[in-house]
Every structure is written in structure tokens, then in C-alpha cells.
């Protein structure tokens, strides 16, 4: 893609987020309700971890702080992903109700346009909370802090977000081919949540699935293993951005093919 | 009159049958959830024999039966109701000579029966083959269990109706619905049995209706309760069902007086 075009798309994101802010400031309560319900969801998962560790000192060979650390990382990636790739209703809103026709008349790339129209900044609040949780666990574990850690973290989070984006864009693009894959999105949502625990506790089959087929383990445990000294695995950690680029590439390719096939809902 | 309500059950059942993709993906969702929690709990147990009074086998059975019960009592009535309130469909429904909330409940029941027959039964057979699930041998326990998940359905549906009816009073109850879903999953004991909660948490749960949705029936099924405790659990469910009727009736009455349709 040409650089000026990328710049143009990012400019649009800025405009849409500003626009979003204006809308949401009119309905402030909605904004906070969404933030609170996002946080409540994370709180339940954290409570699960805390409750479990009341009864056992370790999960496999993972300590409580390590599991919390992984969860904090997961929250950061999940929050960024939720803010920019909010495609839950894609099939309903764009294909069945036919809004895709309008999107195709816009100058931006069709996928960028759809992502723009659904930006969801409140989701970023969970990223901040995740960062705080990860930071707390970092301190508790007494991990060393190197100057490059923040940069690595940014790259890892980008990689993880690309993995999510790639998978969900692929799924959304299935709407171009098939009528109602509405059941698949909740399915993914369920599977993705298993990446937030150390995959090492699962059996071989599930571990393989979460690593190489639906690489959700790269949104959580593997990138976190770069920072966790007791479980350091630099190779798997650095696979995160690689797998991210591959997943995003597949997502984009499936999307572009889907758009070519798209003929409108006809109603 | 009752025949009309029965039709709603039948139609919803058939509608569910029509969406095959949703059905297959639903089965996979439940299999994955049970599988993942099975391994998670295995790791949690490690070398321990019992935790919080649960043996490994009881825990496995608990996880399997809880998710299966959830398949039966789970429905999206909250979303359906609030959508109908917001787009005005509820006004049309109100003119009909049938009770709107009863209709919704019947539709939810149709969904539940569908999942009971096509998810729960095959799912439970599969889970028994794959994991160490111990099914109760006493026929009485089976009967009580089915009565209890009927009440799980009723109570969970009451929650959904209450959440959905909030759309009459606030313009956007999206957040409320999400919060309800998350808190029901945690507090009802699907994700972690209430026996694992810290003492103050257990004490608080005793006074809340959530345990009636999953924890009580699943505990009965795993055979962790004595006969007296079993009847007591059933009584708690009946009690909460009766109590929750009151806010629904009150809300429904005041809602009908203030129906205002957005953009309608």
C-alpha cells in the first residue's frame, strides 16, 4: 500500500474518533455503562483466578502472580482490539441490512471504512486497567525492568491485536460467502478466552489448536513469556508479531476476495 | 388459550431447528467450554484429592452438568424484550389477547427444550465417555434434578425479563444486560462452584438468588447433598421464584403506563 494512503486512513481514524467523542459526550451515561460492564467482565475473570488460588498454590507450575500477569497482558491486547476491530454485528448490519453498498462507495479501503464506523474507544479503558494489573504483578514477581521492555511490549501487543483482527476479519468476511454465520462469532469468543490462561495446562490437542490453528495463545501467554523470567521462551514470544502478520494477511486476503464476490443483499 | 402458548413453544423449537449452523457451532461451544474447564480444573487440582469438599470426579461431573444445565436455562429473552421495546414491537404485542411476558417465557422454554434434547442429552453422553463423569444411580435424584433445572430456567428467565423490561425505563440497557450475563455466570456457580468462594462470599451468596440457577441443581446432581439438603435446595428455588414474580409484576404494570417508543 502506498504510504500517503496509509496516512490518509489514519487521518480518517482521527476524525472518526473525534466524532465518536462528540456523540458520546452527549450520551455520557452510555460511555460509562460500557466501561463499567467491560471492567466487570474482567473483574469476574480475575476473581476466578483469585478464588482458585485460594485453594492451590500453583496452576501447573504457574504462580498466582504469573497467571495474573498473563491476564493483564491479555486485557491490554483485548482492549486495543475491541476499540478498533469491533466487527460483532458485521453480518447483520452490513450484509443483511445492506449497508455494505454504501461502504463500497467510500474512498477509503472497505475494511478500513467498516472499522472506522465501529470504533469503540471505551474499550481502551480495559487496556489501561490491564496495564496496571500487569505492572502490579511485575512488581510482585520482582521482575527486572530493562529499557527495551516497553518497546517490546508495544510490538507484542501489536502482534496480538493483529492476530485477533486477522481471525475476526476472516470470520466477518465469511458473511460475504454464506448467509448467517452468526453462531461462529460467539464460538470464537469462547475459544479466545482460553488464551488468557497458560496454555501449558491444557492437553496436547488443545495446546496445538491454540498455538497453530487458532493462535489465541499468542494473545496472552506466549508474549508474556518474554517478560516472565521463570517461563522465559524468547522464541515463542517473538513468534507473536510473526503470527500476527500472517493472521492479518490471511484476514485481509479473505476480505478482499469476499468484497469482490459481494453482490448486495438485493433488498 | 393454553393451546396458543403451546404453539409458541413449538414454533420456537422449530425455528431453532432451522438454524443448523447455530446448532452445530453451539455444540462446539459447549464442548470447548467443558473441555477447557476440565483441563483447567485438573491443573488446579494437581496432586490434591479434594478441594473445598469436591473430589476430582465430583468436580468433573459438576463442570459437565453445570454447562449442560446452562444449555437448558440459557436464553436471550433480555435482548429480545429490550429490542421489541425499543423498536415498538411490544405495542403490537400488547394489543393481542395473550400475556406478552408469558409468550416470551414460552419462547424461551421452546429454546430450552430444543437445547435439552439436542445439546444436553448428546453432550452428556459424550462427556461421560470422554471424562470421568459419575452419573447418579438413584432415580429420585434424576427426577429432583429435572425439577430443579426447570426452576433454574424459571429463575434465570425472570432475571432476563427484569433486565429486558428495564428498556422501558432507560434508553439504553445494553450495559445492564452485559453486566447481568457476566454476574449470572460467576455468581450462579457455572464458572466456579460457590463452595470455593471465601467464607464471606458464601455467606453473601446464601442471601442472593443466583445460586438457585446453577449451584443448587448441580450440587444435587453430583450427589454432594443429603436428602434433607436436597429438599431444602428445591425449597430455596421455589422461594426465589415466588419472590421474583413480585418485581416483574410491578415493573410490567408501571411499564405499560409509560411506554414510549424511540423513533416510533
Interface residues (C-beta under 8 A of the other chain):
Chain A: X27 X29 X30 X33 X34 X36 X37 X40 X41 X44 X47 X48 X51 X52 X54 X55 X56 X58 X59 X60 X178 X180 X181 X182 X183 X184 X186 X187 X190 X191 X194 X197 X201 X202 X203 X206
Chain B: X19 X21 X22 X23 X24 X25 X26 X28 X29 X32 X33 X35 X36 X39 X40 X42 X43 X44 X45 X46 X48 X51 X52 X172 X174 X175 X176 X178 X179 X182 X183 X185 X186 X191 X192 X196 X197 X198 X201
